């Protein structure tokens, strides 16, 4: 989990049940946390960090299951890894999300940005509604 300000890394939170300490060179830059997702998020917020980048297959799955993720930025790279943890697993309930935008970086990486509909401002919801209902594209 990384806290960012205008795209710059402010602090790194490592979620681990195994790690007990961080290298001395990283003191003040990295904090090790463990526990339930809501407890972790509360601790991070109490430290004054609110805009977070959460990464890692199992970590993302756990935060999604706990309904603690407001936005998703999914980046697809043209590399077949052949292993690892999937980004998504079974969720307790369905969740409606809205597409915000998609960008291509370096001519290869495709990043799509989504947000929960409940987290969108009225003007954003209106734009989404207009885009969905006033289009000639086919929605599947």
C-alpha positions in Angstrom: 0.0 0.0 0.0 1.5 3.3 -1.0 0.4 6.8 -0.1 0.9 9.3 -2.9 0.5 13.1 -3.4 0.3 14.2 -7.0 1.8 10.9 -8.1 4.8 11.1 -5.8 5.3 8.4 -3.2 4.8 9.8 0.3 5.0 6.7 2.4 5.0 2.9 1.8 3.0 0.5 4.0 3.9 -3.1 3.7 1.2 -5.6 4.7 2.8 -8.7 6.1 2.3 -11.3 8.8 5.9 -12.5 8.4 8.0 -9.4 8.4 9.0 -8.0 11.8 11.3 -5.2 10.9 12.4 -3.0 8.0 16.0 -2.2 6.9 17.4 0.8 8.8 17.8 2.7 5.5 14.0 2.7 5.1 13.1 4.0 8.6 10.6 6.8 8.3 9.7 5.8 4.7 8.2 2.3 5.2 5.8 0.9 7.9 4.9 -2.7 8.3 1.2 -3.4 9.1 -0.8 -6.5 9.7 -4.3 -7.4 10.6 -7.8 -7.0 9.2 -8.2 -4.7 6.3 -10.5 -2.2 8.1 -8.1 -2.1 11.0 -5.2 -1.5 8.7 -7.1 1.3 6.8 -8.0 2.9 10.1 -4.4 2.9 11.3 -3.2 4.4 8.0 -5.9 7.1 8.1 -5.0 8.0 11.7 -1.4 8.6 10.4 -2.9 11.2 8.0 -2.8 9.2 4.8 -6.0 9.0 2.8 -5.1 8.7 -0.9 -3.7 5.2 -1.2 -2.4 2.9 -4.0 -3.2 -0.7 -3.1 -1.3 -3.4 -5.0 -0.8 -7.1 -5.0 -3.3 -9.9 -6.1 -4.2 -11.1 -2.6 -4.2 -7.7 -1.0 -6.5 -6.2 -3.7 -8.8 -9.2 -3.3 -9.0 -8.8 0.4 -9.7 -5.1 0.2 -12.3 -5.6 -2.5 -14.0 -8.3 -0.3 -14.1 -5.9 2.6 -15.6 -3.2 0.2 -12.7 -0.8 1.0 -11.7 0.2 -2.5 -13.4 3.2 -4.1 -11.5 3.3 -7.4 -9.8 0.8 -9.6 -7.0 1.5 -12.1 -6.4 -1.7 -13.9 -3.3 -1.9 -16.1 -2.8 -4.6 -18.7 0.7 -5.3 -19.9 1.5 -7.4 -23.0 3.3 -10.0 -21.0 2.2 -13.5 -20.1 3.4 -14.3 -16.7 2.2 -17.8 -16.4 1.6 -17.7 -12.6 0.9 -15.5 -9.6 -2.3 -14.5 -7.9 -5.3 -13.3 -10.0 -6.5 -9.7 -9.3 -10.1 -10.8 -8.8 -11.7 -13.6 -6.9 -15.2 -14.3 -5.6 -16.8 -11.3 -4.0 -19.6 -11.5 -1.4 -21.8 -9.2 -3.5 -21.7 -7.6 -6.9 -20.6 -4.0 -7.1 -21.5 -1.5 -9.7 -18.6 0.5 -11.1 -18.4 3.2 -13.7 -15.7 3.6 -16.4 -13.9 6.9 -16.1 -11.2 6.7 -18.8 -8.7 4.4 -20.5 -5.2 5.4 -21.5 -2.3 3.8 -23.3 1.2 4.3 -22.1 4.4 3.6 -24.1 2.2 2.2 -26.9 1.7 -1.0 -24.9 0.3 -0.6 -21.3 -3.4 -0.1 -21.3 -4.8 1.4 -18.1 -8.5 1.7 -17.4 -9.8 3.8 -14.5 -13.1 2.8 -12.8 -14.9 4.2 -9.7 -17.9 3.1 -7.7 -21.0 4.8 -8.8 -21.7 5.9 -5.3 -18.3 7.7 -5.2 -19.0 9.8 -8.3 -20.1 13.4 -8.0 -23.4 14.3 -9.6 -21.8 15.9 -12.6 -19.6 12.8 -13.1 -22.7 10.6 -12.9 -24.5 12.8 -15.4 -21.7 12.5 -17.8 -21.6 8.7 -17.4 -25.4 8.6 -17.9 -25.2 10.7 -21.0 -22.3 8.6 -22.3 -24.2 5.3 -21.8 -27.6 6.4 -23.1 -26.5 8.8 -25.9 -24.2 6.5 -27.8 -24.3 4.5 -30.9 -21.9 1.9 -29.6 -23.1 -1.5 -28.5 -22.8 -2.2 -24.7 -22.2 -5.9 -23.9 
